[in-house]
Amino acid sequence: MQDNLPIRKIIHVDMDAFYASVEQMDNPELKGKPIAVGGGGARGVVSAASYEARKFGVRSALSGAQARRNCPELIFVKPRFDRYHEISKQIRAIFYDYTDLVEPLSLDEAYLDVTQNKKGNPSASLIAKEIRERIFKEVGLTASAGISINKFVAKVASDYNKPNGQKTVNPEEVLAFLEALDIRKFYGVGKVTTEKMYQLGIFTGKDLKQKSLEYLDTNFGKSGRFYYYIVRGIHTSEVRPKRTRKSLAAERTFNENLSSEIFMLEKLEHIAQEVSRRLTKSKVSGKTITLKIKYSDFTLQTRSKTLPYFISDKSIILETAKDLLFQEKLQNSVRLLGISLSNLNTEKTKKKLEEKKAVSVQLQFEF
């Protein structure tokens, strides 16, 4: 770990089985039972699972059919995202009582920089404990937390004593903590990369640390540099309170596979309508439309087109998505379609355009 790096006090708060826990809180009959939020039909997918269900191998992204096979007594509950958003706002309000440096990652987790905090409390561990106690008392749910000198270590630590626990990795403990860590536990190292690291004899942080930067660059490309530094406790990313939205999307999984583009047009219209609604709600427009196609064999294909102007209108989104759909022949029957808009005119983008325009005007008048 570099001595000249600033020592921050970062907390990563992660709600325990958030969607499932909300459902168990709102419906006491579900408490203590294996439940899955999502669809239990042949085409359904698990969005979240209670800890009782996880004991049977039920987890998010698992098909509903497989989840039922794993746990015949599994109870499926339809997701209520409005309710999850409502609860998430209550939790974030608690965060802001301690610091304005809050970076939400999703509805159920966030980073907090409490190096300087509103309570004047020098102990990040005590702040995390107090936040978790308040969430339980005021909201009724449990949360876990990781506390350390940077976002990466805090994120990894928050998973250590789940559910309803916390772990602090002090500055002098960071290197030993990372060296002893199973490579599967490294945030940012997915299943495929884990298998590749295993094949290369990398099983722990200590194994990873023995590899040179050149070796990691050769075997893992751009990610190699990231792995090289994080295992040395170096992660300089700051907690960013306002994360710029990069895209907006909507998608649908069908009850039956669709084999003809003609049958997909009606589905695309509904998806385009939802994307347009979300754009309007967020007060943004976009230039790049991407059509996402997931085939019955689960292979994924995307087709994109960038327009010369920003759009949010449903009709233009739909017409562009249709063009992309008919752009080339389908590879197989289709189980899912999605539309996303990126290259958005967010406040950050608008500011850059204004600055560029100002420079252009200035150049025109300078002789």
Phi, psi and omega in degrees: 000134183285134184290333184273001178284141179293138178272112178257163175245102186248135175244133170249116180258128182229118180292148183274115178045057195308299183302313182295322180292324176297317180295321178290327178291317183284336179232093183305336180294341181269350183297136179078001182251153177286113180233154176229132175269122182144201183259133181262000180284184182299330182257000185287159178226142179282125176271325180201154181226143177288163180296330177296325180282328182296334178298337180262008180085015176275127182213169180296148180079356176283144178294149180300322181295316179294322179299320178293324178294321179293323184220090182304333182268010182299135178256122179267136179234134178291138180293145177234083188294331176299320179292320180294321177297318180300313180294320181299321178296321178297319181292317180295327178300324177294317179305315185290348173289343184251327181198152174271350180273078180240125179241098178291136175263331179195189180295334190245009177207153181199155171263143174231130173262111183246025177305310169245120185230163186290341181270349182066026182267119182286348184260109177295328180295318179292324177296314179300318179297318180293319179298315180296320178295320179292320178299318180292318183287317187269333182250325179100011181239159177261152179223154174245160183214149172238140184229128177195197187273346178210172186296320183298308182293322179297319179297314179297318184294330183294341181269354188290313186244036176286150351274164173056048177214179176210158178221133177252131174246102182290159183310317183284352182258350189302309185296316179294322179300313183289323180296323182278350187286133173298137185299336178294338183273352180288120178296127181103350176257103183278185185298315182294315180295323178301313180299320179294319179295320177301317181296332180269006178081021179255107183244335181227172176300325180297318177298318181296321183294336181282348181273139181285162177300319180298317180298314182291323177297319181294320185268338185231009177062222182299329181291338182303318179296319178300313181297321181300317184277321184295326181289347175260012177076017183255110178210101191269001181299126181274160173288118184254107183300323182245095178276126182287124178293131183258339180200164175226137186212164171211148180211162180222134172261132187268150179294327177229146178298140179256136185248354182229141178301328182300320181289344184269346186297317179296321179296318180297324180298317179294320180293316179299321178298319180291318178298315179300319180298317181291324177296315179298317180297322181274354179059044177225163173229171181217165180251330186255119178258130179237128176262126180255129180234120174250123183275170183296337177269011176074007172288150186242139178224140175234145177228131187232155174213132178254125180270160180280002183214161179281139179226156171215358184286134182302317185297320180288320177301315182295314181297320179293318179297322177297315179302318180292324180296317182272005183298321177209163184294143178292144183277337186193181172290155190247134178254342182210141172232144177214153176231133175229151174242127177234189185057052187279152176270065176288174180301323180295317179294317180300319181296318179297319179295320178296319179294320179295319179295319180296319179295319180298316179297319180297318181294326180296329185260357178265128183252000000 
